[in-house]
Amino acid sequence: MQYKKFGKTIVIRMDKGEEVVSSLKSICQKEDIKLASVSAIGAVNDITVGVFNPDTKQYKSNRFTGNFEIVSLSGTVTTMKGIPYIHLHMSVGDGNGKVFGGHLNEAKISATCEMVITLIDGEVDREYSEEIGLNLFKF
């Protein structure tokens, strides 16, 4: 992985075999990022994405392997108890043009990933909501 900072923007190239979420978290810790938006494109071959069920307050995770293009990857970086909190959603397309996705748990790069982090002045923490079952923005 390589990256370069340009003012309030960080441009990242993740390489084959790297994992998206942990790589992003590493950069956030190194650069002391407290609040940002994230977007990316690229190619992955092993992903786990989930869908949240508000009735059960549980995620159903799905793992997919194969050759996929990242159609969309977007999300936020905030903090929870002072630690970077990465919240990403990813949609991927397969060789037949089918697209699927959800909340990103893990994704391994098969070729490359081009990611842009847009830094935002300030800090937003998260707090677990018993009512909702998720870690929500805490202002």
Backbone torsions as a table, in degrees:
resi	resn	phi	psi	omega
1	MET	NA	138.4	174.3
2	GLN	-133.6	149.7	176.1
3	TYR	-152.7	160.9	179.1
4	LYS	-142.2	139.3	-179.4
5	LYS	-98.9	132.7	177.2
6	PHE	-126.6	94.6	-177.9
7	GLY	60.6	-116.1	-178.3
8	LYS	-99.8	21.0	179.8
9	THR	-129.0	136.5	175.2
10	ILE	-118.1	126.9	178.8
11	VAL	-107.6	128.9	-172.3
12	ILE	-124.6	141.1	167.7
13	ARG	-118.2	114.8	173.8
14	MET	-95.5	146.3	-173.0
15	ASP	-110.2	165.6	-179.7
16	LYS	-47.4	132.0	176.8
17	GLY	91.2	-15.8	-179.6
18	GLU	-78.2	155.1	179.6
19	GLU	-103.1	132.1	-170.8
20	VAL	-63.8	-54.8	-172.4
21	VAL	-64.8	-47.4	-178.8
22	SER	-67.9	-33.9	177.2
23	SER	-66.0	-43.5	177.8
24	LEU	-63.8	-42.8	179.5
25	LYS	-61.1	-38.6	178.3
26	SER	-61.1	-44.0	178.2
27	ILE	-64.8	-42.5	179.8
28	CYS	-61.3	-38.8	177.4
29	GLN	-68.9	-45.1	-178.5
30	LYS	-63.8	-40.5	-176.4
31	GLU	-94.6	3.1	179.4
32	ASP	54.5	49.5	-179.4
33	ILE	-82.9	125.5	-179.0
34	LYS	-105.9	-26.8	-176.5
35	LEU	-155.1	125.8	-178.2
36	ALA	-163.4	162.4	168.5
37	SER	-110.7	153.3	-173.2
38	VAL	-131.5	139.8	170.6
39	SER	-144.4	154.3	-177.7
40	ALA	-161.4	160.4	169.6
41	ILE	-136.4	169.4	178.5
42	GLY	152.1	-155.6	-177.4
43	ALA	-137.4	136.3	-179.2
44	VAL	-134.1	161.1	179.8
45	ASN	-132.5	0.6	-179.3
46	ASP	-155.9	107.1	-177.3
47	ILE	-130.6	151.8	170.4
48	THR	-127.6	120.1	178.9
49	VAL	-127.4	155.1	-177.4
50	GLY	-132.2	163.7	174.6
51	VAL	-126.8	130.2	-177.8
52	PHE	-85.5	133.0	176.1
53	ASN	-104.4	109.2	-177.3
54	PRO	-66.5	-21.9	178.8
55	ASP	-71.5	-43.0	-179.7
56	THR	-95.0	-12.1	-176.6
57	LYS	59.2	37.8	-178.9
58	GLN	-130.6	152.5	172.1
59	TYR	-94.2	141.1	168.6
60	LYS	-104.0	116.5	-178.3
61	SER	-94.6	143.4	176.0
62	ASN	-128.0	132.0	178.0
63	ARG	-108.0	135.2	179.2
64	PHE	-128.6	135.7	174.6
65	THR	-124.1	149.5	-177.4
66	GLY	141.0	-166.6	178.7
67	ASN	-99.8	118.9	-176.4
68	PHE	-132.7	144.6	169.9
69	GLU	-96.8	137.5	173.7
70	ILE	-75.7	111.5	178.2
71	VAL	-78.8	-38.9	179.4
72	SER	-157.0	135.3	170.7
73	LEU	-138.0	120.1	178.9
74	SER	-144.1	159.3	179.2
75	GLY	171.7	-166.2	-177.3
76	THR	-131.2	155.8	167.5
77	VAL	-118.1	124.4	174.2
78	THR	-132.0	-159.1	174.6
79	THR	-130.1	158.0	170.0
80	MET	-140.5	113.7	-176.0
81	LYS	56.7	38.4	175.5
82	GLY	83.5	-1.4	-178.2
83	ILE	-106.6	138.7	178.0
84	PRO	-54.6	133.2	-179.5
85	TYR	-117.5	114.0	-176.7
86	ILE	-98.3	123.6	178.5
87	HIS	-128.1	105.7	-175.2
88	LEU	-124.7	147.9	169.8
89	HIS	-122.6	142.6	-177.2
90	MET	-135.7	137.5	168.9
91	SER	-116.7	135.6	178.4
92	VAL	-128.1	152.5	176.6
93	GLY	-116.0	143.1	178.6
94	ASP	-96.8	-176.0	-177.3
95	GLY	-65.5	-15.2	178.1
96	ASN	-100.3	4.4	179.5
97	GLY	83.9	6.8	176.7
98	LYS	-78.6	138.0	-178.2
99	VAL	-118.7	138.2	176.7
100	PHE	-151.5	165.4	-179.2
101	GLY	175.7	-158.7	-179.0
102	GLY	155.7	-158.7	177.2
103	HIS	-66.4	125.4	-174.8
104	LEU	-82.4	119.9	173.0
105	ASN	-94.7	-41.9	-175.6
106	GLU	-162.8	143.1	175.7
107	ALA	-150.8	130.0	178.3
108	LYS	-101.3	132.7	-178.8
109	ILE	-74.3	132.4	177.1
110	SER	-99.1	-24.8	179.7
111	ALA	-135.4	-68.0	177.8
112	THR	-159.8	164.5	173.3
113	CYS	-138.8	128.6	177.2
114	GLU	-106.9	113.1	-174.8
115	MET	-120.4	144.5	175.4
116	VAL	-125.5	126.9	174.9
117	ILE	-107.4	125.3	175.9
118	THR	-105.0	112.7	-177.3
119	LEU	-75.0	142.1	179.5
120	ILE	-121.8	130.9	177.3
121	ASP	-64.2	129.5	177.6
122	GLY	122.5	-172.0	179.7
123	GLU	-149.0	133.9	174.1
124	VAL	-125.7	123.9	179.2
125	ASP	-94.5	173.4	177.1
126	ARG	-125.0	154.3	179.1
127	GLU	-144.4	137.4	179.8
128	TYR	-68.7	132.6	176.6
129	SER	-103.8	115.3	176.7
130	GLU	-61.2	-39.1	-177.5
131	GLU	-63.7	-45.0	-175.3
132	ILE	-90.0	-37.9	-178.0
133	GLY	92.2	16.6	-179.0
134	LEU	-132.1	162.9	173.1
135	ASN	-85.3	106.3	-174.1
136	LEU	-98.4	157.1	172.4
137	PHE	-52.9	137.8	176.3
138	LYS	-123.2	112.9	-178.1
139	PHE	-99.4	NA	NA
